[in-house]
Amino acid sequence: MASQVHKVSSISVGDYFDRHKEALRLHLVGSHDGLERAIREPAPNRPGLALAGFFTYFANKRIQVVGNSELSYLKKLSAGLRAERFRQLCDQKIPCIVVARDHNLPDELLAVADESKVTVFRTPMVTMKFLNINSIRLEQEFAESTSLQGCMVDFRGVGVLITGQSGSGKSETAIGLLERGGALVADDLVHVRTRGDELITSCPELARGCIEMRGIGIVNVANLYGLSAIRPEKRLDLVVTLRSDEDLNKVDRLGIHRKGFPILGQSVPHVEIPVAAGRDTARLVAVAALDMQLRRLGYDMAGEFNQKLLAKMADSSPNI
């Protein structure tokens, strides 16, 4: 069901600028020659020790962010030493430099960066705010991703991915959940990416809010159920696979030992539900989602029943 895992090892400074210049309020003030350089690690770096001449363990694969502390230190150095230290920084094959708080680099330092073909940006954002937002956006850029076939629905706070063979009723089940207050994230093609220890799902921009119904065609969910019936993205909590009624006796009946569905190196709780004529599949998926919610809160209905059964068996056993 899953397509190939997509991994990003680097992005160019030019792509970084094009995609994030508005959110990070970046302005190009240096040379264009360094736009082809590669950013190979998502976390930014503050080059305080490097400007002091210490380059052991220097993170040269990261964006270098210059704030008040770095500029104050540079101003205390003589003009010659200041230029030399900055040249040493630029010689480390760094991707680019971002100067925070709308500060301007001294002309001689900007000339050093241009000579070394290191692009310099400026942002009016406070240094720590820029570091935080930049880290989040680049973590998303470098996150592993894949695509899955199915319908993704947010039902009462539980992100449910509905999978199954073609014609098993995935879209019809999703519509049933929307009528019960759910919200559509994606239909047919579901994008999945990592965010920390979570899996975040979304859909292609063109298909957002649309679902295909056999015999009816493309349906705009927002037009039918309102804007509250769509979500741009949602954490994946549960995978539900719709199986044919021929597999009725092959699925788990007690739910004591929940299966896992492997996605991007993580195991997502997995439930298999047989589909047959007359069965309200949407209701069954809704119950599975609510059971998942209870399990997250620490209450396991199947486990509780199993404990009661074991206790009853122990009480009924003959004394030896």
Rosetta silent file (secondary structure, phi, psi, omega in degrees, C-alpha in Angstrom):
SEQUENCE: MASQVHKVSSISVGDYFDRHKEALRLHLVGSHDGLERAIREPAPNRPGLALAGFFTYFANKRIQVVGNSELSYLKKLSAGLRAERFRQLCDQKIPCIVVARDHNLPDELLAVADESKVTVFRTPMVTMKFLNINSIRLEQEFAESTSLQGCMVDFRGVGVLITGQSGSGKSETAIGLLERGGALVADDLVHVRTRGDELITSCPELARGCIEMRGIGIVNVANLYGLSAIRPEKRLDLVVTLRSDEDLNKVDRLGIHRKGFPILGQSVPHVEIPVAAGRDTARLVAVAALDMQLRRLGYDMAGEFNQKLLAKMADSSPNI
SCORE:     score description
SCORE:     0.000 S_00000001
   1 L     0.000  -34.949 -176.158    0.000    0.000    0.000 S_00000001
   2 E   -85.061  143.631  173.433    2.845    2.414    0.793 S_00000001
   3 L   -85.899 -177.103 -176.476    4.940    4.044   -1.875 S_00000001
   4 L   -65.166  141.469  178.142    8.655    4.570   -1.581 S_00000001
   5 L   -71.821  131.805 -178.955    9.902    6.503    1.446 S_00000001
   6 E  -101.556  122.451  179.095   11.165    9.925    0.461 S_00000001
   7 L  -118.200  136.863  178.715   14.219   11.200    2.340 S_00000001
   8 L  -107.416  118.874  179.611   15.720   14.693    1.998 S_00000001
   9 L   -94.764  -21.160  179.489   19.453   14.911    2.616 S_00000001
  10 L  -166.128  158.989  170.329   19.825   18.599    1.711 S_00000001
  11 E  -134.053  149.670 -178.681   18.092   21.640    0.264 S_00000001
  12 E   -77.528  155.505  178.208   19.710   24.528   -1.569 S_00000001
  13 H   -61.401  -37.030  178.806   19.943   27.981   -0.049 S_00000001
  14 H   -63.032  -43.865  177.679   17.961   29.309   -3.015 S_00000001
  15 H   -65.004  -40.619  177.690   15.089   26.869   -2.417 S_00000001
  16 H   -58.061  -44.990 -179.374   15.173   27.680    1.287 S_00000001
  17 H   -66.159  -44.425 -178.833   14.865   31.380    0.524 S_00000001
  18 H   -63.036  -39.402 -174.527   12.057   30.920   -2.007 S_00000001
  19 H   -81.881  -29.647 -169.713    9.958   28.713    0.283 S_00000001
  20 H  -122.273    6.487 -175.198   10.439   30.484    3.616 S_00000001
  21 H   -64.058  -33.406 -179.684   11.277   34.118    2.920 S_00000001
  22 H   -75.178  -46.811 -178.552    7.781   35.331    3.805 S_00000001
  23 H   -65.368  -36.579 -178.799    7.357   33.289    6.990 S_00000001
  24 H   -97.088   -1.975  177.127   10.886   34.124    8.197 S_00000001
  25 L    55.729   49.233 -177.423   10.816   37.660    6.740 S_00000001
  26 L   -87.033  141.212  175.174   14.130   37.163    4.988 S_00000001
  27 E  -128.543  129.319  179.592   15.774   39.825    2.833 S_00000001
  28 E   -77.643  120.730 -179.793   18.743   39.079    0.594 S_00000001
  29 L  -121.253   -8.260 -178.602   21.536   41.571    1.317 S_00000001
  30 L  -112.078 -156.890 -176.192   24.591   39.665    0.123 S_00000001
  31 L   -70.773  147.694  173.083   25.826   37.871   -2.937 S_00000001
  32 L   -82.801   -8.149 -172.592   23.599   35.676   -5.123 S_00000001
  33 L   -67.607  -21.057 -176.810   26.565   33.405   -5.810 S_00000001
  34 L   -95.689    9.145 -176.615   25.917   31.220   -2.766 S_00000001
  35 L   -68.679  -17.789  178.750   22.317   30.308   -3.522 S_00000001
  36 L   -87.494   -6.820  179.418   23.381   26.909   -4.868 S_00000001
  37 L   -64.735  155.525 -174.081   25.059   25.923   -1.605 S_00000001
  38 E  -104.223  135.200  168.377   23.419   23.067    0.312 S_00000001
  39 E   -93.069  118.780 -172.043   21.851   23.124    3.769 S_00000001
  40 L  -109.076   -6.850  176.572   22.468   19.612    5.094 S_00000001
  41 L  -137.775  140.250 -172.577   21.102   19.823    8.642 S_00000001
  42 L   -75.167  -31.176 -175.903   17.797   21.396    9.733 S_00000001
  43 L   -76.459  133.655  176.903   18.819   22.995   13.035 S_00000001
  44 L   -75.300  167.566 -177.539   20.412   26.477   12.762 S_00000001
  45 E  -133.203  140.931  173.127   23.674   27.333   14.504 S_00000001
  46 L  -101.739  118.969 -169.357   24.941   30.415   16.345 S_00000001
  47 L   -87.152   41.427 -178.283   28.668   30.793   15.538 S_00000001
  48 H   -57.558  -53.953 -179.073   29.776   32.415   18.798 S_00000001
  49 H   -66.370  -34.022  179.479   32.747   30.130   19.465 S_00000001
  50 H   -63.656  -39.225  178.289   33.686   30.087   15.790 S_00000001
  51 H   -67.924  -18.565  174.769   34.013   33.878   15.783 S_00000001
  52 L   -88.638    0.382  176.966   36.401   33.465   18.708 S_00000001
  53 L    95.560    8.115 -178.358   38.533   31.172   16.545 S_00000001
  54 L  -104.450  111.633 -174.955   37.360   27.817   17.977 S_00000001
  55 L  -115.061    8.106  175.640   36.166   25.480   15.202 S_00000001
  56 L   -66.273  130.115 -177.227   36.279   22.075   16.919 S_00000001
  57 L    62.017   25.928  179.840   32.862   20.411   16.444 S_00000001
  58 L   -70.580  131.990 -177.408   31.732   23.400   14.393 S_00000001
  59 L   -85.556   78.579 -174.669   28.355   22.737   12.704 S_00000001
  60 L   -80.210   -5.502  179.086   29.296   23.919    9.222 S_00000001
  61 L   -87.438   -2.516 -173.137   26.350   22.099    7.560 S_00000001
  62 L  -108.491  160.481  171.836   23.810   24.426    9.209 S_00000001
  63 L   -63.513  134.162  179.598   22.549   27.947    8.630 S_00000001
  64 E   -97.966  124.334 -175.702   24.634   30.365   10.711 S_00000001
  65 E  -110.351  123.275 -179.306   22.566   32.902   12.676 S_00000001
  66 E  -107.312  121.949  179.925   24.182   36.127   13.881 S_00000001
  67 L  -119.695 -158.791 -178.054   22.413   38.009   16.660 S_00000001
  68 H   -59.497  -42.445 -176.547   23.194   40.690   19.231 S_00000001
  69 H   -62.198  -46.894 -178.467   25.808   38.603   21.048 S_00000001
  70 H   -65.611  -43.140 -179.040   27.836   37.843   17.921 S_00000001
  71 H   -67.905  -38.211  177.859   27.701   41.406   16.618 S_00000001
  72 H   -63.675  -39.371  178.405   28.645   42.865   20.013 S_00000001
  73 H   -65.724  -43.722 -178.888   31.657   40.561   20.170 S_00000001
  74 H   -62.584  -35.983 -178.597   32.761   41.443   16.640 S_00000001
  75 H   -66.535  -24.676 -179.661   32.561   45.167   17.386 S_00000001
  76 L   -81.359  -11.178  179.222   35.064   44.765   20.241 S_00000001
  77 L   -86.728  157.217  173.946   37.692   43.297   17.911 S_00000001
  78 L   -67.343  159.105 -176.242   40.086   45.365   15.858 S_00000001
  79 H   -57.791  -42.926 -178.974   39.114   45.861   12.217 S_00000001
  80 H   -66.845  -45.363 -179.519   41.808   43.494   10.961 S_00000001
  81 H   -67.788  -36.982  178.362   41.060   40.732   13.478 S_00000001
  82 H   -60.267  -46.456  179.295   37.313   41.112   12.917 S_00000001
  83 H   -65.732  -37.625 -179.085   37.704   40.578    9.177 S_00000001
  84 H   -66.691  -44.969  179.870   40.067   37.634    9.721 S_00000001
  85 H   -64.102  -39.245 -179.235   37.702   35.845   12.121 S_00000001
  86 H   -69.628  -34.262  177.139   34.765   36.395    9.774 S_00000001
  87 H   -66.940  -38.795  176.662   36.799   35.105    6.842 S_00000001
  88 H   -61.337  -38.694  177.525   37.628   31.968    8.831 S_00000001
  89 H   -63.981  -46.596 -178.067   33.904   31.457    9.415 S_00000001
  90 H   -67.686  -25.255  179.875   33.082   31.857    5.718 S_00000001
  91 L   -76.902   -3.657 -177.755   35.894   29.456    4.772 S_00000001
  92 L   -84.780   10.965  179.892   34.141   26.611    6.644 S_00000001
  93 L    60.360   40.848  178.593   31.846   25.937    3.643 S_00000001
  94 L   -73.304  155.245 -179.295   28.789   27.108    5.528 S_00000001
  95 L   -68.215  -52.681 -177.227   25.456   27.300    3.635 S_00000001
  96 E  -167.692  175.516  178.973   24.569   30.929    4.403 S_00000001
  97 E  -126.220  135.145  174.784   24.366   33.581    7.143 S_00000001
  98 E  -118.582  124.254  178.853   21.220   35.132    8.607 S_00000001
  99 E  -100.165  119.803 -174.834   21.539   38.363   10.590 S_00000001
 100 L   -86.824  172.667  176.067   18.684   38.774   13.095 S_00000001
 101 L    59.797   23.232  177.987   16.973   41.868   14.552 S_00000001
 102 L    61.059   23.453  176.460   17.344   43.714   11.247 S_00000001
 103 L   -73.833  155.222  174.516   20.991   44.439   11.973 S_00000001
 104 L  -109.174  134.909  172.570   23.363   45.173    9.114 S_00000001
 105 L   -67.824  144.377  172.528   26.773   43.573    8.848 S_00000001
 106 L   -55.771  148.401 -175.216   29.612   46.071    8.607 S_00000001
 107 H   -55.589  -38.232 -177.830   30.550   46.734    4.996 S_00000001
 108 H   -68.566  -31.269  178.061   33.938   45.054    5.341 S_00000001
 109 H   -76.214  -36.517  176.280   32.344   41.848    6.663 S_00000001
 110 H   -64.681  -34.641  177.032   29.736   41.840    3.920 S_00000001
 111 H   -66.579  -38.237  177.058   32.587   42.183    1.416 S_00000001
 112 H   -62.635  -44.055  179.822   34.298   39.154    2.979 S_00000001
 113 H   -63.912  -42.079  178.426   31.082   37.123    2.621 S_00000001
 114 H   -63.465  -40.235  179.313   30.664   38.206   -1.008 S_00000001
 115 H   -64.430  -36.118  179.781   34.275   37.293   -1.746 S_00000001
 116 L   -85.716    0.420 -179.374   33.739   33.848   -0.203 S_00000001
 117 L    59.109   44.200  174.850   30.434   33.466   -2.114 S_00000001
 118 L  -108.796  119.462 -178.326   28.413   33.084    1.099 S_00000001
 119 E   -72.911  137.788  179.589   24.902   34.507    0.823 S_00000001
 120 E  -117.159  130.812  175.195   23.821   36.827    3.639 S_00000001
 121 E  -115.799  159.594  175.002   20.180   37.392    4.644 S_00000001
 122 E  -128.347  142.990  176.907   18.643   39.811    7.114 S_00000001
 123 L  -137.772  141.863  176.970   15.472   39.377    9.174 S_00000001
 124 L   -78.284   -3.905 -176.405   13.738   41.754   11.594 S_00000001
 125 L   -69.894  147.482  172.415   12.787   38.827   13.832 S_00000001
 126 L   -61.466  145.828 -171.316   14.237   38.465   17.326 S_00000001
 127 H   -54.811  -51.026 -176.056   17.035   35.902   17.286 S_00000001
 128 H   -66.350  -36.339  177.638   15.363   33.218   19.421 S_00000001
 129 H   -64.925  -42.223  177.853   12.042   33.538   17.605 S_00000001
 130 H   -62.441  -43.923 -179.087   13.818   33.146   14.276 S_00000001
 131 H   -59.529  -43.121 -177.619   15.731   30.102   15.560 S_00000001
 132 H   -66.936  -49.786 -177.862   12.532   28.415   16.745 S_00000001
 133 H   -66.452  -41.369  178.686   10.456   29.054   13.622 S_00000001
 134 H   -60.919  -42.162 -179.534   13.353   28.224   11.303 S_00000001
 135 H   -62.286  -43.993 -178.858   13.965   24.931   13.122 S_00000001
 136 H   -62.947  -45.197 -176.922   10.313   23.890   12.836 S_00000001
 137 H   -68.394  -38.599  179.459   10.098   24.699    9.133 S_00000001
 138 H   -75.195  -30.871  174.401   13.364   22.971    8.255 S_00000001
 139 H   -60.181  -37.706  176.850   12.468   19.923   10.349 S_00000001
 140 H   -68.169  -36.874  178.380    9.413   19.594    8.113 S_00000001
 141 H   -63.498  -40.970 -174.659   11.604   19.975    5.008 S_00000001
 142 H   -89.902   -4.601 -176.228   13.969   17.203    6.137 S_00000001
 143 L   -66.113  142.094  173.218   11.269   14.895    7.522 S_00000001
 144 L   -65.488  147.183 -178.908   10.857   11.445    5.972 S_00000001
 145 E  -146.103  160.933  175.784    7.635   11.088    4.010 S_00000001
 146 E  -155.246  176.497  178.472    5.624    8.567    2.053 S_00000001
 147 E  -129.008  140.268 -178.406    2.193    8.256    0.418 S_00000001
 148 E  -125.551  150.795  175.020   -0.573    5.782    1.226 S_00000001
 149 E   -89.889  127.068  179.350   -3.765    4.762   -0.552 S_00000001
 150 E   157.099 -169.936  176.619   -6.864    5.338    1.561 S_00000001
 151 E  -118.711  132.748  179.732   -9.077    7.918    3.267 S_00000001
 152 E  -110.970  125.458 -176.297   -7.866    9.973    6.217 S_00000001
 153 E  -132.049  140.540  170.870  -10.477   11.310    8.648 S_00000001
 154 E   -96.639  109.667 -179.412  -10.314   13.219   11.922 S_00000001
 155 E  -116.881  107.731  178.881  -13.039   11.709   14.089 S_00000001
 156 L    53.188   42.427  176.523  -13.458   13.305   17.513 S_00000001
 157 L    87.987   -4.352  179.267   -9.766   14.068   17.770 S_00000001
 158 E  -104.047  122.847  177.861   -8.608   10.640   16.562 S_00000001
 159 E   -82.834  112.832 -173.910   -6.813   10.539   13.217 S_00000001
 160 E  -113.940  123.499  172.781   -8.116    7.455   11.370 S_00000001
 161 E   -99.502  118.250 -178.789   -6.639    6.144    8.123 S_00000001
 162 E   -99.440  119.232 -178.869   -9.157    3.895    6.333 S_00000001
 163 E  -121.100  172.480  178.898   -7.528    1.425    3.944 S_00000001
 164 E   152.499  171.863  179.261   -8.678   -1.562    1.925 S_00000001
 165 L   -65.677  158.676  176.904   -8.999   -2.987   -1.544 S_00000001
 166 L   -58.546  131.518 -179.117  -10.565   -0.939   -4.317 S_00000001
 167 L    86.496    5.355 -178.799  -14.348   -1.012   -3.947 S_00000001
 168 L   -78.977  -11.685  176.844  -14.259   -1.966   -0.247 S_00000001
 169 L   102.656   26.711 -178.286  -16.165    1.173    0.717 S_00000001
 170 H   -63.339  -48.866 -177.682  -13.452    3.497    2.055 S_00000001
 171 H   -66.779  -39.736  178.462  -15.021    6.707    0.731 S_00000001
 172 H   -63.120  -39.178  177.353  -18.534    5.686    1.802 S_00000001
 173 H   -64.995  -41.584  178.461  -17.216    4.961    5.290 S_00000001
 174 H   -61.589  -42.600  177.422  -15.485    8.327    5.382 S_00000001
 175 H   -60.646  -40.930  177.985  -18.754   10.081    4.407 S_00000001
 176 H   -60.892  -36.284  177.749  -20.517    8.219    7.212 S_00000001
 177 H   -71.680  -36.056  176.545  -17.949    9.552    9.680 S_00000001
 178 H   -62.876  -38.765  179.003  -18.378   13.095    8.341 S_00000001
 179 H   -68.124  -17.559  176.724  -22.119   12.820    8.956 S_00000001
 180 L   -98.062   12.773  176.221  -21.261   11.921   12.556 S_00000001
 181 L   102.775    6.108  179.261  -19.161   15.061   13.018 S_00000001
 182 L   -78.102  178.345  179.482  -15.833   13.963   11.545 S_00000001
 183 E  -137.176  138.805 -177.956  -13.591   15.954    9.203 S_00000001
 184 E   -83.711  131.899  173.658  -11.908   14.868    5.971 S_00000001
 185 E  -101.681  -48.332 -177.780   -8.139   15.177    5.691 S_00000001
 186 E  -156.489  149.515  175.169   -7.470   13.282    2.465 S_00000001
 187 E  -127.291  134.503  177.084   -9.150   10.933    0.023 S_00000001
 188 E    78.283  -62.226 -178.835   -7.419    8.345   -2.162 S_00000001
 189 E  -116.473  118.389 -177.408   -3.841    9.657   -1.745 S_00000001
 190 E  -113.408  119.532  175.567   -2.641   10.389    1.788 S_00000001
 191 E   -84.315  134.635  178.922    0.723   12.073    2.370 S_00000001
 192 E  -127.327  132.842  176.041    2.453   11.029    5.600 S_00000001
 193 E  -138.328  158.280  178.217    5.530   12.682    7.127 S_00000001
 194 E   -85.985  145.029  171.658    7.293   12.489   10.460 S_00000001
 195 E  -141.506   97.962 -172.307    7.182   15.326   12.982 S_00000001
 196 L    65.520 -124.079  177.606    9.199   14.392   16.024 S_00000001
 197 L  -101.275   17.339  179.174    7.705   11.102   17.216 S_00000001
 198 E  -111.900  157.919  172.649    4.383   11.711   15.437 S_00000001
 199 E  -108.561  122.560 -176.782    3.120   10.891   11.948 S_00000001
 200 E  -109.403  129.684 -178.544    1.344   13.824   10.299 S_00000001
 201 E  -107.300  151.994  177.288   -1.024   13.265    7.377 S_00000001
 202 E  -157.548 -175.432  179.448   -2.162   15.683    4.676 S_00000001
 203 L  -136.823  164.073  174.705   -3.336   15.646    1.070 S_00000001
 204 L   -58.039  141.593 -175.678   -2.330   17.271   -2.226 S_00000001
 205 H   -55.061  -40.180 -176.840   -3.429   20.912   -2.326 S_00000001
 206 H   -63.975  -32.508 -174.657   -5.557   20.391   -5.429 S_00000001
 207 H   -96.000    2.942 -175.869   -7.592   17.586   -3.834 S_00000001
 208 L   -61.570  129.736  177.120   -8.146   19.184   -0.423 S_00000001
 209 L    82.506    4.080 -178.825  -11.757   18.934    0.699 S_00000001
 210 E  -113.887  147.391  178.226  -12.793   16.636   -2.154 S_00000001
 211 E  -141.740  141.491 -178.085  -13.843   13.008   -2.054 S_00000001
 212 E   -96.558  124.547  178.350  -14.740   10.608   -4.866 S_00000001
 213 E  -112.781  123.821  179.269  -18.002    8.676   -4.522 S_00000001
 214 L   -60.753  129.002 -179.663  -18.648    5.788   -6.900 S_00000001
 215 L    88.879  -16.406  179.982  -21.741    6.520   -8.995 S_00000001
 216 L  -112.668  -45.199 -179.539  -21.846   10.176   -7.915 S_00000001
 217 E   111.784 -156.160 -178.503  -18.408   11.558   -8.775 S_00000001
 218 E   -77.368  128.114 -179.118  -16.272   14.177   -7.061 S_00000001
 219 E  -115.494  131.240  174.835  -17.954   15.683   -4.000 S_00000001
 220 E   -87.707  108.824 -173.977  -16.872   18.945   -2.360 S_00000001
 221 H   -63.204  -40.930 -177.874  -17.122   18.172    1.352 S_00000001
 222 H   -62.055  -36.948  179.529  -17.066   21.819    2.469 S_00000001
 223 H   -66.799  -33.445 -177.495  -20.074   22.622    0.274 S_00000001
 224 H   -85.597  -42.522 -171.103  -22.083   19.770    1.773 S_00000001
 225 H  -117.366   -2.021  179.985  -21.014   19.783    5.427 S_00000001
 226 L    93.977  166.728 -177.015  -19.330   23.164    5.968 S_00000001
 227 H   -65.096  -24.438  179.746  -15.721   24.221    6.514 S_00000001
 228 H   -68.792   -9.870 -177.799  -15.566   22.356    9.823 S_00000001
 229 H   -91.119    8.417  175.885  -15.713   19.106    7.821 S_00000001
 230 E  -130.882  150.268  176.286  -12.180   19.486    6.408 S_00000001
 231 L  -132.549  136.494  177.659   -8.726   19.523    8.008 S_00000001
 232 L   -70.942  -30.443  178.337   -5.478   20.522    6.275 S_00000001
 233 E  -159.124  161.352 -179.550   -3.505   17.957    8.319 S_00000001
 234 E  -159.197  144.094  173.917   -3.925   15.531   11.228 S_00000001
 235 E   -66.801  140.295  179.202   -1.821   13.248   13.379 S_00000001
 236 L   -88.596  118.972 -178.402   -2.225    9.562   12.487 S_00000001
 237 L  -111.305  -29.251 -171.571   -3.523    7.578   15.484 S_00000001
 238 E  -150.410  137.903  173.388   -5.243    4.520   14.019 S_00000001
 239 E  -110.714  126.114  177.421   -5.252    2.479   10.809 S_00000001
 240 E  -115.692  121.722  177.644   -8.485    0.654    9.926 S_00000001
 241 E  -104.311  124.132  177.403   -8.369   -1.913    7.125 S_00000001
 242 E   -85.795  121.661 -178.851  -11.681   -2.903    5.541 S_00000001
 243 E  -110.458  155.711  178.147  -11.696   -6.617    4.716 S_00000001
 244 E   -69.853  157.653 -178.659  -14.163   -8.641    2.636 S_00000001
 245 H   -64.710  -15.157  176.727  -16.806  -10.706    4.455 S_00000001
 246 H   -67.027  -22.343 -179.143  -14.945  -13.809    3.309 S_00000001
 247 H   -96.741   18.125 -174.808  -12.292  -12.919    5.905 S_00000001
 248 H   -55.449  -39.189 -176.553  -14.835  -12.639    8.738 S_00000001
 249 H   -90.150    4.258 -179.250  -13.273  -15.485   10.699 S_00000001
 250 H  -101.268   -7.622 -177.307   -9.708  -14.324   10.073 S_00000001
 251 L   -95.852  161.419 -179.606   -9.849  -11.055   11.995 S_00000001
 252 L   -67.989  132.096 -177.649   -9.289  -10.502   15.692 S_00000001
 253 L  -101.253  -21.776 -175.484  -12.526  -10.878   17.670 S_00000001
 254 L  -103.062  -32.148  179.217  -11.402   -9.819   21.151 S_00000001
 255 L    74.818   19.112 -179.683   -8.977   -6.941   20.548 S_00000001
 256 L   -72.834  -43.945 -179.759   -6.767   -7.900   23.480 S_00000001
 257 L  -108.254   95.895 -177.048   -3.569   -7.898   21.463 S_00000001
 258 L   -71.281  132.265  178.321   -3.760   -4.891   19.147 S_00000001
 259 E   -75.644  162.269  176.138   -1.834   -5.243   15.903 S_00000001
 260 E  -117.429  145.433  178.762    0.588   -2.634   14.634 S_00000001
 261 E  -112.668  115.555 -174.967    0.790   -1.131   11.153 S_00000001
 262 E   -77.270  124.263  176.042    4.371   -0.127   10.196 S_00000001
 263 E  -140.286  121.426  176.641    4.722    3.362    8.665 S_00000001
 264 L    50.038   44.199  176.180    8.048    5.253    8.432 S_00000001
 265 L    79.843    2.855  178.496    9.643    3.154   11.140 S_00000001
 266 E  -116.255  155.775  179.119    6.732    3.530   13.570 S_00000001
 267 E  -108.355  116.231 -178.339    3.999    1.092   14.543 S_00000001
 268 E  -100.360  134.433  176.665    0.481    2.526   14.370 S_00000001
 269 E   -50.315  136.761 -170.340   -2.435    0.706   16.096 S_00000001
 270 E  -131.742  131.276  178.053   -4.253   -1.360   13.475 S_00000001
 271 E  -126.344  137.752  175.647   -7.800   -2.723   13.337 S_00000001
 272 E  -110.019  129.302 -177.636   -9.317   -4.946   10.630 S_00000001
 273 E  -124.039  121.462  177.192  -13.071   -4.712   10.051 S_00000001
 274 E   -69.988  140.804  179.229  -14.978   -7.119    7.758 S_00000001
 275 E  -108.343  130.280  178.648  -17.314   -5.449    5.274 S_00000001
 276 L  -147.932  161.774  179.576  -20.617   -7.107    4.381 S_00000001
 277 L   -60.477  131.345  178.109  -24.028   -6.121    3.062 S_00000001
 278 L    91.432  -12.483  179.342  -26.110   -4.453    5.758 S_00000001
 279 L   -82.934  135.532  176.874  -23.198   -3.665    8.080 S_00000001
 280 L   -86.594   87.969 -174.452  -22.841   -0.025    9.141 S_00000001
 281 H   -63.542  -38.272  179.701  -19.111    0.205    8.517 S_00000001
 282 H   -61.136  -40.341  178.248  -18.896    3.874    9.494 S_00000001
 283 H   -63.575  -40.804  179.872  -20.413    3.090   12.895 S_00000001
 284 H   -65.536  -40.493  177.595  -17.878    0.295   13.441 S_00000001
 285 H   -66.078  -38.254  177.422  -14.972    2.579   12.530 S_00000001
 286 H   -61.109  -42.348  177.793  -16.395    5.221   14.880 S_00000001
 287 H   -63.919  -41.129  178.086  -16.447    2.679   17.717 S_00000001
 288 H   -62.046  -39.011  179.161  -12.844    1.689   16.907 S_00000001
 289 H   -66.921  -42.768  179.299  -11.813    5.356   17.044 S_00000001
 290 H   -66.704  -36.987  175.189  -13.539    5.911   20.386 S_00000001
 291 H   -62.614  -38.668  176.966  -11.938    2.741   21.748 S_00000001
 292 H   -62.813  -39.922  178.544   -8.587    4.146   20.600 S_00000001
 293 H   -62.547  -43.400  178.175   -9.348    7.361   22.459 S_00000001
 294 H   -63.830  -39.918  179.268  -10.100    5.426   25.653 S_00000001
 295 H   -63.598  -37.939  177.902   -6.886    3.426   25.307 S_00000001
 296 H   -65.661  -29.091  178.232   -4.895    6.642   25.018 S_00000001
 297 L   -85.775   -0.157  175.225   -6.511    7.798   28.262 S_00000001
 298 L    99.202    7.037  179.945   -5.459    4.555   29.931 S_00000001
 299 L  -111.929  118.159 -177.526   -8.700    2.560   29.776 S_00000001
 300 L  -112.032  105.185 -176.850   -8.579   -0.740   27.858 S_00000001
 301 H   -63.610  -45.445 -179.249  -12.054   -2.309   27.528 S_00000001
 302 H   -65.550  -40.701  178.774  -10.784   -5.598   26.078 S_00000001
 303 H   -64.321  -37.720  178.627   -8.029   -5.802   28.675 S_00000001
 304 H   -64.274  -43.718  178.288  -10.531   -5.183   31.485 S_00000001
 305 H   -62.819  -40.242  179.732  -12.774   -7.992   30.224 S_00000001
 306 H   -62.677  -40.673  178.717   -9.767  -10.313   29.970 S_00000001
 307 H   -64.970  -40.762  177.312   -8.785   -9.585   33.568 S_00000001
 308 H   -63.253  -40.380  179.862  -12.341  -10.287   34.758 S_00000001
 309 H   -64.606  -43.437  178.693  -12.359  -13.552   32.796 S_00000001
 310 H   -64.141  -39.063  178.852   -9.044  -14.658   34.269 S_00000001
 311 H   -65.490  -39.352  179.030  -10.240  -13.779   37.765 S_00000001
 312 H   -65.796  -40.507  178.372  -13.444  -15.770   37.221 S_00000001
 313 H   -64.850  -37.663  179.361  -11.477  -18.757   35.969 S_00000001
 314 H   -68.227  -38.193  178.795   -9.196  -18.578   39.000 S_00000001
 315 H   -69.714  -28.198 -176.613  -12.157  -18.466   41.389 S_00000001
 316 H   -87.991   -9.530 -178.075  -13.794  -21.421   39.653 S_00000001
 317 L   -71.924  142.212 -179.191  -10.712  -23.648   39.688 S_00000001
 318 L   -70.068  147.085  178.144  -10.815  -26.575   42.184 S_00000001
 319 L   -72.728  135.839 -179.407   -8.604  -26.338   45.254 S_00000001
 320 L  -108.825    0.000    0.000   -5.589  -28.606   45.091 S_00000001
